[in-house]
């Protein structure tokens, strides 16, 4: 998420990773002067003209700044509260639109503001431009400094700007109403950035922003000559093609706590949890998280959001749990658990804590509290109904003074009990609280979207519950939904609106339906690259796998679950030592051991491509040459099933083939992965331990096809990595011969074209002798 922090550093780093946003390089502030102030470099990314609903009709220098911001997931926090004003005075430029825009601003009652937005592309260079203007001449001198990235240093021009003035007269004594400032930075793998703006000057100084613009000024990469290896792959229509060229480093996938516990309540999202689905709050651009299951039939194998244990979230006294839920599957026998706060393994025979379950739509939601005696419950209440595919507001309130448990759905009480079933409530003493399934990631995952989760150490009254529901369903609300939650004292409040991080882009035909997620893979390493492999960029990257606790999660998109012909392709740089099985690309094996497709190393002995149905293995192996292991060499490995044979290619050459009547298999209850066995539904310990069949070494350019690559196409891919595309013409005994490695031969009678494909032409091609003069090219 892009974060512009004005006044206070937000730290939300948890888990095993640490990350620091990229340093912003600030230019000297410039006096507001006219139309050309508004930059047009690169590509427009987003903007904000706060409190100016008519800004969209006031373009300046060809740029339309947005009163209703189009910056993804824009959020803000104003010290002392937020204000807006449309009378800050005109700076007196020659552009009436510009002057009008600059009279509007958002300002704080204190000296700080926080802005945040997401959606930037890792590795891209961005330009941020911010204006501050106050031409009224009624205040003392005021100015503000912006810090970005490495907050805490004080070197102006590195990550802290020179003062940006916005009053008349300025602190310097000059009678200038305001300034704008420009900074540049490179987005890291999270797409995050941080900027701290602090207001100074007179006693009335308050942080202020009149306009904000962000532009992507990345210089397009020079195209590879003749297309390169990646173009050769794409020409053969892979479903998935992972270049693994993301810049890194990995950052934690954090759900930020906006409750009073602060950062200690930050949660971590499981690899594969979906980000930024449309949210529950009507009229609010805030987004939600999407949760899924590896096996929706048995309801196992989830992607929960996990909140570390905190005693404050587990009082013995009164508490309230609140969430917005949108189930996309009816509750089934092994019921889905949207919120879970007890030991997922039942290591003790005595259950403590509480949980929620989604029962049948006609029955509703089940809330249970335990007393620490066997599986006995103090309260066990159920109420509904709910509608699959629609948002609902669910609140459970425990009032220890009665004692009572009450369940509310969409502002209405649907279940209540003032008679404990047995004993008294015994809170969770040590285990994480999870959203979207059990905290082990395996059991009872919720399937659907969840938003606005809050936990209070008090019993909310029915009036407050109704107020929350009415606010969330009313776009004309007087106060924001989030302020209602925080003012009612939420300790834990997850808006679940953060953008996805650590994504592995899919360049294949399935696009974002098969996006991957790096899990603990660390900093990228050099991949096969020019000049040794001129078909790759000199800066081409790869992913290193330590053989222990990292992999790339690909989930199990329907488009990658198929039978019959298949091709699996990758460049690998194997380490000298390997485990007994090292999966380069794998679909499963599932937990029942009867479905798998994989390209792997069997120790340091053989390469293998195969499928497995629980009884028979269908595939082929070939010995690993000793020079492939541990010497830094890159190896191009392709495994195919063509409908009759499994084939294994090394560096473009067929190394082994074996007949089989079975190719790729459906694997309905396990995921695809790079660098390890695809996650199965009972895989305990994911994402940082519990892995299986880990590959050790580096991997690059992974592709999955639902058809077999022919031998000439495999050869062409490898050849294209070693040399640019060429066409040669020779003559022998009066016969012309045209040869090429890759592409389609096209012909014209005019050197300027038009060129048309030569029907049926394959290399080498012998053009017929005729009276016309012909010109030939290769179309790639």
ZAMARGU-4260 file (C-alpha; in steps of 0.2 Angstrom, whole numbers, plus 5000, padded with zeros to 4 digits):
<rodrens>
0) 5000/5000/5000 | 5006/5017/4996 | 5007/5028/5012 | 5009/5046/5013 | 5011/5049/5032
5) 5009/5067/5038 | 5015/5069/5056 | 5017/5052/5063 | 5026/5036/5057 | 5015/5021/5055
10) 5024/5005/5059 | 5015/4989/5054 | 5029/4977/5052 | 5026/4959/5059 | 5030/4941/5056
15) 5047/4935/5051 | 5051/4949/5039 | 5056/4967/5041 | 5054/4980/5027 | 5058/4999/5025
20) 5049/5009/5011 | 5060/5016/4998 | 5068/5033/5001 | 5060/5048/4992 | 5072/5060/4984
25) 5064/5077/4986 | 5067/5092/4974 | 5067/5110/4981 | 5050/5117/4984 | 5044/5128/4970
30) 5033/5144/4971 | 5016/5141/4963 | 5016/5151/4947 | 5005/5144/4933 | 4999/5130/4922
35) 5015/5122/4919 | 5017/5118/4938 | 5006/5103/4935 | 5018/5089/4929 | 5014/5078/4915
40) 5029/5066/4915 | 5026/5048/4912 | 5008/5041/4915 | 4995/5048/4927 | 4992/5036/4942
45) 4980/5045/4953 | 4976/5062/4962 | 4966/5070/4975 | 4959/5088/4976 | 4951/5087/4993
50) 4934/5095/4997 | 4932/5100/4979 | 4918/5090/4971 | 4919/5100/4955 | 4938/5097/4952
55) 4934/5085/4938 | 4928/5099/4928 | 4944/5110/4930 | 4958/5102/4920 | 4975/5110/4922
60) 4989/5107/4909 | 4979/5092/4902 | 4978/5084/4919 | 4961/5082/4928 | 4963/5081/4947
65) 4950/5071/4956 | 4939/5078/4969 | 4933/5061/4973 | 4950/5053/4973 | 4955/5039/4961
70) 4970/5034/4971 | 4966/5015/4976 | 4961/5013/4994 | 4964/5031/4998 | 4963/5033/5017
75) 4967/5047/5029 | 4970/5051/5047 | 4970/5069/5053 | 4978/5074/5070 | 4964/5082/5080
80) 4951/5079/5067 | 4949/5083/5048 | 4942/5099/5041 | 4940/5106/5024 | 4938/5124/5017
85) 4936/5132/5001 | 4941/5149/5004 | 4960/5149/5006 | 4962/5162/4992 | 4968/5162/4974
90) 4987/5162/4971 | 4984/5174/4956 | 4990/5164/4942 | 4985/5166/4924 | 4975/5149/4924
95) 4957/5151/4932 | 4955/5133/4934 | 4972/5131/4944 | 4967/5146/4955 | 4950/5138/4959
100) 4957/5121/4963 | 4970/5129/4975 | 4957/5138/4985 | 4951/5121/4992 | 4961/5111/5005
105) 4960/5098/5019 | 4968/5102/5035 | 4970/5095/5052 | 4966/5102/5069 | 4984/5097/5074
110) 5001/5097/5065 | 4999/5080/5056 | 4989/5071/5043 | 4991/5053/5036 | 4987/5048/5018
115) 4988/5030/5012 | 4984/5022/4995 | 4989/5006/4986 | 4990/4999/4969 | 5008/5004/4963
120) 5018/4992/4953 | 5034/4985/4962 | 5050/4991/4953 | 5042/5006/4945 | 5047/5024/4948
125) 5034/5036/4954 | 5033/5055/4955 | 5023/5062/4969 | 5018/5081/4969 | 5010/5090/4983
130) 5003/5108/4984 | 5000/5119/5000 | 4992/5136/4997 | 4985/5149/5009 | 4983/5166/5000
135) 4972/5174/5013 | 4985/5184/5022 | 4977/5181/5039 | 4989/5169/5048 | 5006/5170/5054
140) 5020/5162/5044 | 5017/5143/5042 | 5027/5129/5033 | 5028/5110/5033 | 5041/5097/5029
145) 5039/5080/5021 | 5049/5065/5025 | 5048/5049/5015 | 5054/5031/5016 | 5068/5031/5028
150) 5059/5042/5041 | 5069/5047/5056 | 5084/5055/5047 | 5085/5073/5045 | 5095/5076/5029
155) 5086/5088/5018 | 5085/5083/5000 | 5087/5064/5004 | 5071/5059/5013 | 5066/5075/5021
160) 5061/5090/5011 | 5065/5108/5013 | 5051/5118/5021 | 5036/5120/5010 | 5027/5137/5014
165) 5009/5140/5013 | 5005/5157/5021 | 5007/5175/5017 | 5019/5181/5022 | 5030/5166/5023
170) 5042/5162/5037 | 5056/5169/5025 | 5046/5186/5024 | 5042/5184/5006 | 5024/5188/5001
175) 5021/5171/4992 | 5005/5162/4995 | 5011/5144/4993 | 5022/5131/4985 | 5022/5114/4977
180) 5035/5100/4979 | 5040/5085/4969 | 5048/5069/4975 | 5053/5053/4966 | 5055/5035/4973
185) 5055/5017/4967 | 5041/5006/4973 | 5047/4991/4982 | 5038/4973/4981 | 5024/4979/4993
190) 5020/4994/4983 | 5022/5004/4999 | 5029/5021/5003 | 5029/5032/5018 | 5029/5051/5019
195) 5029/5061/5035 | 5023/5079/5034 | 5025/5090/5049 | 5017/5108/5051 | 5027/5122/5059
200) 5027/5141/5062 | 5014/5151/5070 | 5003/5145/5084 | 4989/5142/5071 | 5000/5130/5061
205) 4990/5115/5055 | 4995/5102/5042 | 4987/5106/5026 | 4986/5099/5008 | 4977/5107/4993
210) 4981/5095/4979 | 4990/5079/4977 | 4996/5070/4961 | 5005/5054/4958 | 5013/5049/4941
215) 5022/5033/4935 | 5037/5039/4927 | 5045/5022/4924 | 5056/5022/4908 | 5049/5008/4897
220) 5061/4993/4896 | 5070/4992/4879 | 5062/4977/4870 | 5073/4962/4867 | 5080/4960/4850
225) 5068/4949/4840 | 5057/4946/4855 | 5069/4935/4866 | 5065/4919/4876 | 5049/4926/4884
230) 5042/4930/4867 | 5045/4912/4861 | 5036/4906/4877 | 5021/4917/4874 | 5020/4912/4856
235) 5015/4895/4862 | 5001/4901/4872 | 5005/4895/4890 | 4991/4896/4903 | 5003/4902/4916
240) 5020/4910/4913 | 5029/4916/4928 | 5045/4926/4924 | 5049/4927/4943 | 5056/4944/4939
245) 5049/4954/4953 | 5061/4965/4961 | 5058/4961/4980 | 5062/4960/4994 | 5047/4952/5002
250) 5037/4961/5015 | 5025/4954/5027 | 5007/4953/5022 | 4999/4963/5036 | 4982/4968/5041
255) 4983/4984/5051 | 4975/4986/5067 | 4966/5002/5069 | 4960/4998/5086 | 4967/5005/5103
260) 4980/4991/5104 | 4989/4998/5090 | 5002/4988/5080 | 5003/4974/5093 | 4986/4969/5086
265) 4992/4969/5068 | 4988/4952/5059 | 4996/4942/5046 | 4987/4936/5031 | 4990/4918/5024
270) 4998/4916/5007 | 4984/4915/4995 | 4971/4926/5004 | 4962/4937/4992 | 4964/4956/4994
275) 4954/4971/4990 | 4937/4963/4986 | 4922/4976/4986 | 4919/4980/5004 | 4904/4979/5015
280) 4901/4997/5020 | 4889/5006/5008 | 4897/5021/4999 | 4914/5018/5007 | 4928/5013/4995
285) 4936/5003/5008 | 4939/4985/5003 | 4938/4967/5010 | 4947/4951/5011 | 4942/4935/5002
290) 4944/4918/5010 | 4944/4901/5001 | 4947/4883/5004 | 4958/4870/4995 | 4943/4857/4997
295) 4926/4866/4997 | 4917/4849/4999 | 4926/4844/5015 | 4929/4862/5020 | 4947/4860/5023
300) 4963/4870/5019 | 4961/4888/5022 | 4970/4905/5020 | 4966/4914/5037 | 4971/4930/5044
305) 4980/4927/5060 | 4980/4939/5075 | 4994/4935/5088 | 4988/4930/5105 | 4985/4945/5116
310) 4978/4944/5134 | 4968/4960/5131 | 4958/4952/5117 | 4954/4937/5129 | 4946/4945/5144
315) 4937/4934/5157 | 4924/4948/5158 | 4912/4956/5145 | 4917/4957/5127 | 4910/4960/5109
320) 4915/4953/5093 | 4909/4961/5077 | 4911/4958/5058 | 4904/4960/5041 | 4902/4943/5032
325) 4898/4938/5014 | 4897/4919/5012 | 4898/4913/4994 | 4894/4895/4999 | 4880/4888/5010
330) 4885/4881/5027 | 4889/4863/5026 | 4891/4848/5038 | 4909/4852/5042 | 4904/4870/5045
335) 4914/4885/5040 | 4922/4896/5054 | 4923/4914/5050 | 4930/4919/5067 | 4940/4907/5079
340) 4948/4910/5096 | 4953/4894/5104 | 4966/4880/5102 | 4964/4873/5084 | 4972/4856/5088
345) 4962/4853/5104 | 4979/4848/5112 | 4970/4849/5129 | 4954/4839/5132 | 4947/4854/5139
350) 4941/4868/5127 | 4943/4886/5132 | 4939/4902/5122 | 4925/4905/5109 | 4921/4902/5090
355) 4909/4905/5077 | 4902/4893/5064 | 4892/4896/5048 | 4877/4884/5048 | 4864/4881/5034
360) 4858/4898/5027 | 4840/4895/5035 | 4848/4891/5052 | 4861/4905/5052 | 4876/4908/5063
365) 4882/4899/5078 | 4892/4907/5093 | 4899/4896/5106 | 4909/4899/5122 | 4918/4886/5132
370) 4920/4883/5151 | 4937/4873/5151 | 4928/4856/5155 | 4929/4844/5141 | 4920/4852/5126
375) 4906/4859/5137 | 4899/4875/5133 | 4894/4890/5143 | 4883/4897/5129 | 4879/4890/5112
380) 4867/4901/5103 | 4862/4901/5084 | 4852/4914/5074 | 4849/4919/5056 | 4844/4917/5042
385) 4857/4924/5030 | 4858/4925/5011 | 4873/4917/5002 | 4881/4930/4991 | 4875/4945/5002
390) 4884/4955/5015 | 4877/4953/5033 | 4882/4962/5049 | 4886/4949/5063 | 4889/4954/5082
395) 4891/4943/5097 | 4890/4951/5114 | 4895/4943/5130 | 4889/4952/5146 | 4898/4945/5161
400) 4888/4955/5173 | 4872/4945/5169 | 4879/4933/5162 | 4872/4933/5145 | 4876/4930/5127
405) 4867/4939/5113 | 4869/4937/5094 | 4864/4951/5082 | 4862/4949/5063 | 4859/4965/5053
410) 4855/4975/5068 | 4842/4963/5075 | 4844/4952/5090 | 4842/4934/5083 | 4847/4924/5098
415) 4851/4926/5116 | 4853/4917/5132 | 4854/4922/5151 | 4856/4904/5157 | 4873/4896/5156
420) 4873/4878/5150 | 4887/4873/5162 | 4900/4882/5172 | 4907/4899/5168 | 4917/4906/5153
425) 4935/4901/5152 | 4945/4913/5140 | 4958/4907/5128 | 4975/4908/5137 | 4988/4907/5123
430) 4981/4904/5105 | 4980/4916/5090 | 4963/4923/5085 | 4960/4920/5067 | 4948/4926/5053
435) 4942/4915/5039 | 4945/4898/5047 | 4955/4890/5061 | 4972/4897/5065 | 4981/4881/5059
440) 4976/4885/5041 | 4969/4868/5038 | 4952/4866/5047 | 4935/4873/5043 | 4939/4888/5032
445) 4926/4901/5028 | 4923/4903/5010 | 4918/4921/5005 | 4922/4939/5010 | 4925/4947/5027
450) 4927/4965/5032 | 4928/4977/5047 | 4932/4964/5061 | 4932/4972/5078 | 4934/4965/5096
455) 4929/4976/5111 | 4933/4972/5130 | 4915/4978/5134 | 4897/4973/5130 | 4890/4984/5116
460) 4872/4989/5120 | 4859/4985/5107 | 4858/5003/5103 | 4876/5004/5098 | 4875/4988/5088
465) 4860/4995/5078 | 4870/5011/5076 | 4884/5002/5068 | 4873/4992/5056 | 4863/5008/5051
470) 4879/5018/5048 | 4887/5004/5037 | 4871/5003/5026 | 4869/5021/5024 | 4879/5030/5011
475) 4873/5047/5018 | 4881/5044/5035 | 4886/5059/5045 | 4901/5051/5052 | 4912/5037/5045
480) 4909/5019/5050 | 4927/5017/5056 | 4926/5032/5068 | 4910/5024/5075 | 4920/5008/5079
485) 4935/5017/5086 | 4925/5029/5097 | 4916/5014/5104 | 4932/5007/5111 | 4937/4993/5099
490) 4954/4986/5105 | 4956/4976/5088 | 4949/4984/5072 | 4955/4976/5056 | 4947/4985/5040
495) 4955/4971/5030 | 4958/4984/5015 | 4977/4982/5012 | 4983/4978/4994 | 4991/4961/4990
500) 5010/4960/4992 | 5023/4948/4986 | 5013/4944/4970 | 5021/4934/4956 | 5014/4940/4940
505) 5007/4928/4927 | 5010/4933/4909 | 5000/4918/4902 | 4983/4917/4895 | 4974/4915/4912
510) 4981/4932/4918 | 4977/4937/4936 | 4966/4921/4938 | 4983/4912/4941 | 4993/4925/4950
515) 5006/4918/4962 | 5011/4923/4979 | 5030/4922/4985 | 5031/4915/5002 | 5047/4918/5012
520) 5058/4917/4996 | 5068/4932/5001 | 5078/4943/4989 | 5078/4939/4971 | 5094/4932/4963
525) 5102/4934/4945 | 5093/4923/4933 | 5099/4917/4915 | 5104/4933/4908 | 5114/4941/4894
530) 5127/4941/4888 | 5128/4922/4891 | 5110/4920/4887 | 5107/4935/4875 | 5088/4930/4873
535) 5086/4937/4891 | 5088/4954/4898 | 5105/4958/4907 | 5095/4961/4923 | 5084/4946/4922
540) 5080/4939/4940 | 5076/4922/4947 | 5069/4915/4964 | 5081/4906/4976 | 5073/4892/4986
545) 5083/4886/5002 | 5075/4869/5002 | 5067/4872/5019 | 5054/4885/5021 | 5050/4894/5005
550) 5039/4892/4990 | 5028/4901/4977 | 5010/4898/4981 | 4999/4896/4965 | 4983/4890/4973
555) 4972/4879/4962 | 4963/4890/4949 | 4951/4880/4938 | 4960/4884/4922 | 4975/4875/4928
560) 4966/4859/4933 | 4965/4849/4918 | 4968/4831/4911 | 4977/4825/4896 | 4992/4834/4886
565) 5003/4845/4896 | 5019/4854/4896 | 5029/4860/4911 | 5044/4871/4908 | 5057/4880/4919
570) 5075/4886/4920 | 5084/4879/4935 | 5100/4881/4944 | 5100/4866/4956 | 5111/4866/4972
575) 5124/4852/4974 | 5113/4844/4988 | 5094/4840/4987 | 5081/4832/4997 | 5074/4815/4992
580) 5061/4824/4981 | 5063/4842/4975 | 5048/4848/4966 | 5051/4862/4953 | 5033/4863/4948
585) 5020/4853/4956 | 5001/4851/4957 | 4999/4842/4974 | 5001/4828/4978 | 4985/4829/4988
590) 4982/4823/5005 | 4975/4806/5000 | 4990/4802/4989 | 4980/4799/4973 | 4982/4814/4962
595) 4998/4823/4957 | 5007/4831/4942 | 5025/4836/4944 | 5042/4841/4936 | 5055/4837/4949
600) 5072/4831/4954 | 5074/4814/4963 | 5088/4818/4975 | 5103/4821/4964 | 5100/4806/4953
605) 5086/4809/4941 | 5075/4822/4933 | 5057/4817/4932 | 5040/4823/4924 | 5025/4813/4929
610) 5008/4811/4935 | 5002/4799/4949 | 4984/4792/4952 | 4988/4784/4969 | 4992/4767/4961
615) 5002/4770/4946 | 5015/4783/4941 | 5014/4789/4923 | 5030/4798/4917 | 5048/4797/4913
620) 5065/4800/4921 | 5083/4804/4915 | 5099/4804/4924 | 5105/4821/4930 | 5122/4826/4923
625) 5135/4830/4937 | 5138/4847/4929 | 5120/4852/4932 | 5123/4852/4951 | 5130/4865/4962
630) 5141/4874/4949 | 5130/4889/4945 | 5125/4882/4928 | 5107/4886/4922 | 5098/4871/4914
635) 5082/4873/4903 | 5070/4858/4908 | 5054/4854/4899 | 5042/4840/4902 | 5028/4835/4891
640) 5014/4823/4888 | 5008/4823/4870 | 4994/4810/4871 | 5005/4795/4869 | 5022/4798/4877
645) 5029/4807/4892 | 5045/4817/4886 | 5059/4825/4895 | 5070/4838/4887 | 5086/4846/4894
650) 5093/4861/4885 | 5082/4859/4870 | 5086/4841/4867 | 5075/4826/4870 | 5083/4816/4884
655) 5070/4803/4887 | 5053/4797/4882 | 5041/4784/4888 | 5024/4778/4882 | 5009/4780/4893
660) 4990/4781/4891 | 4988/4794/4905 | 4994/4812/4905 | 4989/4826/4917 | 4976/4822/4930
665) 4963/4832/4940 | 4969/4837/4957 | 4954/4844/4965 | 4960/4846/4983 | 4978/4852/4982
670) 4986/4867/4975 | 5000/4871/4962 | 5017/4877/4969 | 5034/4882/4963 | 5049/4875/4973
675) 5039/4863/4984 | 5024/4851/4984 | 5008/4860/4981 | 4999/4864/4997 | 4987/4850/5002
680) 4972/4853/5013 | 4979/4845/5029 | 4996/4853/5027 | 5000/4858/5045 | 5012/4872/5048
685) 5011/4882/5032 | 5017/4894/5027 | 5034/4894/5036 | 5036/4876/5040 | 5027/4860/5036
690) 5033/4861/5018 | 5036/4845/5008 | 5047/4840/4993 | 5057/4856/4993 | 5068/4860/4979
695) 5085/4868/4983 | 5092/4881/4971 | 5086/4894/4959 | 5071/4893/4947 | 5066/4905/4933
700) 5054/4907/4919 | 5041/4894/4924 | 5027/4890/4912 | 5012/4878/4912 | 5003/4873/4896
705) 4987/4863/4893 | 4995/4855/4877 | 5012/4847/4873 | 5026/4857/4866 | 5033/4849/4850
710) 5051/4845/4850 | 5055/4859/4837 | 5046/4871/4849 | 5056/4866/4864 | 5072/4867/4853
715) 5066/4884/4847 | 5064/4890/4865 | 5081/4885/4870 | 5089/4892/4854 | 5080/4908/4857
720) 5088/4910/4874 | 5106/4907/4866 | 5104/4918/4851 | 5093/4931/4843 | 5081/4927/4829
725) 5090/4925/4813 | 5085/4921/4795 | 5099/4914/4783 | 5098/4912/4764 | 5110/4900/4755
730) 5112/4893/4738 | 5118/4876/4733 | 5118/4869/4715 | 5106/4883/4710 | 5093/4879/4724
735) 5090/4893/4736 | 5087/4888/4755 | 5080/4899/4768 | 5083/4893/4786 | 5077/4901/4803
740) 5075/4896/4821 | 5058/4903/4826 | 5044/4912/4819 | 5033/4912/4803 | 5041/4915/4786
745) 5032/4929/4777 | 5034/4935/4759 | 5031/4951/4748 | 5036/4956/4730 | 5039/4974/4737
750) 5053/4977/4751 | 5041/4988/4759 | 5027/4975/4760 | 5014/4970/4763 | 5021/4954/4769
755) 5010/4938/4769 | 5013/4921/4777 | 5021/4908/4765 | 5008/4894/4766 | 5015/4878/4773
760) 5033/4885/4775 | 5044/4876/4787 | 5063/4878/4790 | 5072/4874/4779 | 5062/4881/4765
765) 5066/4880/4746 | 5057/4894/4737 | 5051/4890/4719 | 5061/4898/4705 | 5050/4911/4696
770) 5051/4927/4686 | 5046/4938/4701 | 5058/4946/4713 | 5053/4941/4731 | 5057/4947/4748
775) 5057/4937/4764 | 5056/4941/4782 | 5052/4931/4798 | 5037/4937/4808 | 5038/4934/4826
</rodrens>
